[in-house]
Amino acid sequence: MENGASKMKRKLRFKFKISENDIKAQIKGYLNIKGWFWFYNLQGLGSYDGIPDFIAIKNGRTIYLEAKKPGGKQSPGQIEFERNIIYQKGEYYLIDCLEDLIKIIG
């Protein structure tokens, strides 16, 4: 017979963490299902500092999506990019779970 402490340890051992790559895969899949045109931005030499992971367009609406693992934080460049988009009345969203994206685009 297991005691309460060993049951808890077993439960904790089977917990898994969602990575940023998992979130990105969910975003890609959901945008495809919903019929959005989207592209992924790779940060690299010559790219705009803080550019979000995805830019998606549908029916004249453009959204900027930054994927983060749950609890993930934006870099200073990403924060500045977000401020610039919001200042220009654009739509910028930080996505750390699929439910966030569902709320935004339905």
LINRA-V695509 format. One record per run of one state. SS is the DSSP state (H for helix, E for strand, C for the rest). FROM is the first residue (numbers start at 1). LEN is the number of residues. If there is no record, write none. Layout:
BEGIN
SS_FROM_LEN + SS_FROM_LEN
END
This chain:
BEGIN
C_1_3 + H_4_10 + C_14_6 + H_20_14 + C_34_3 + E_37_4 + C_41_13 + E_54_5 + C_59_2 + E_61_7 + C_68_8 + H_76_12 + C_88_3 + E_91_5 + C_96_2 + H_98_8 + C_106_1
END
